[in-house]
Amino acid sequence: MGKNTKIHSKRLGRELAMQFLFQNDLAGENLEPTETEVVWQRFVEQAADAHQCDENRHSRKGFEYALTLIKGIRDHLQEIDQKIIERSDQWDWPRLALVDRNVMRVAVYEMLFVPDVPPVVSINEAVEVVRDYSDEKAGNFINGILNSIKDSLSRPPREPVDNL
């Protein structure tokens, strides 16, 4: 994300969630619910500076959405990872880049558990985020895996739903 580019608060939340999850994977931490809040507060201080987030409604909503994503992903991690693993049969899970893995976790969580975000939006956002933080090839790879997951869902791909 460009430092001077204003993005939607949900996009900011997705990027922050991916960065937080990446950081925890890199450190080898499996956060328990009580630990998430403490680690999150340290992360927020660092991320607010790195993203040049002012204390405003936009930034607050982005950080709130990130924390919602993180808690949801933490609570459904095995299910989310299994969906990704099932559709990335050419790749060993440990070989997936941590950025790519966590971008997909955010998108899969949204597709499975966030009814107001259409699956195609989750996929498009994931591809954009991974292109900012990884590379073009990763974007194509992730697009393929996430589209496969989208096609397995019973919800409409281009519309929000009332509840899942």
N, C-alpha and C positions, 0 to 999 in steps of 0.2 A: 504494500500500500504506500503510495506516495505521501510524504509527510504533510503536504499542503492540500491534499485531496480530501474533500468532505465526502464521506460515505454514509450509507444508511446505518442506523444504529444496530440493526440485526447483522449486517455485514461486519461491523466492528465487533459485535459479540461473537460471531463465528471465528474471526481471526484470533481474538483474545482466548477463546476456548481452546482452539487448536494450539496456540502457543503455550498455554498453561498445561495442557495434556502432554505436549511435546516435552516440556521442561520436566514434568514428573516422570515420564518414560525414561528420559535421559538420566535422571537421578536414580532410577530404579525404585521409585516410590509407588506403593499401592496405598492410596489415601483412604482411610476410614472416614466416615462422615464427620466425626469430631475434629479430625486433622485438616479436612478440606478448608474450613473457615480460616484457620490460622495461616496456612500456606497461601490461601487466596489473598488475604490482606497484604502479605509481603509482595505477592505478584502484582496486585493492583497498584501499589506504590511505584514499582519499577515500570509497569506497562503504561501507566498514565504519562510518565515522563517520556518514554520511548515513542509513544503515539501522539505526543503533544496534545493530550486530552485536557481541555479546560474543565473546570467544574461547571458543567451545564447539563441541561436535560438530555441532549443527544449522547453525551459521554456516559451519563448515569444509566440511561436505557441500554446502551451497549454493554456496559459492565454487568448490569442486571441480567441481560439475556445470556451473556457468557456464563455467569454463575448457574443459571437455570440449565443450560446445556451441560455444563460440567457435572452437576449433581445428577442429572438424568443419565448421562453416559456412564458415570460411576455406578449407578444403581442397575444399569442394564448392560454392563460391559461384556459379559460372556455372550449374551444373545447378539449384540451388535458385532462383536468380533467374529462370531460363528457365521453370520450372514456374509461378511467380507471374505472370510476364509473359503467358504463354499463356492464363491464366484471368482476367486483368484487362484484357480487350480494350477496355474503354471508357476506360481510363486510360493516359496516357503515363507511362512509368516515372519520368521526372524529376519528375512532378507528384505522385507518391505521397509522403505525409508520411513523413519519416525514421523516426518512431516506428512508424508502421503497417508500413512496409517491413521493419523489423528485427524486429518482433513476428512477422510472417509468416515471415521467414527462420528464426527459432527453431522455429516450429511445423512448417514444411516439413522442416527438417532432422530433427526428431524422427520425423515420419511416414515419412521415407525411410530413416533410418539408426539409429534407436533402437528396437530390437525390443521392449523391455520396457515401452514407453509406447504404449498403444492410440491410434490416430489421433484418436478422439473426445476423449480427454483432452487431447491437444495443441491441438485446436481450442478446447475449452472454456477452457483456460488462456490461450490467445492472446486470446480475446475478453475475458476478465476483465482481463488485463494491459492491453490497449489501452483498455478503459474507464477504468482507473485513470490512464493516461498520455495518452490522446487524448480521444475523445468517443463518445457513443452511436452516432452515424452510422458512425463508423469501425468499431465493433464489428460492426455489421450487414454492412458491406462486407467485412470480413476473414472473418467467418463464411461468407459466400457463396463467396469465393475458396477458402478452406481446405476447405470441404465439397466443392467441385468437384474439388480435388486428391485428397481422401480417396476420392471415388467412382472415381477412375482407378487406385487402388492395387489390387494383387492380394492384399494382406493383409487379415485381418478388421478391421473398423473399431472393434470394442469389446473386443478381446482382445489381450494381448501375444502375441508369437510367439517361438519359440526363437531364430531368427536370420533376418535378411533376406537 
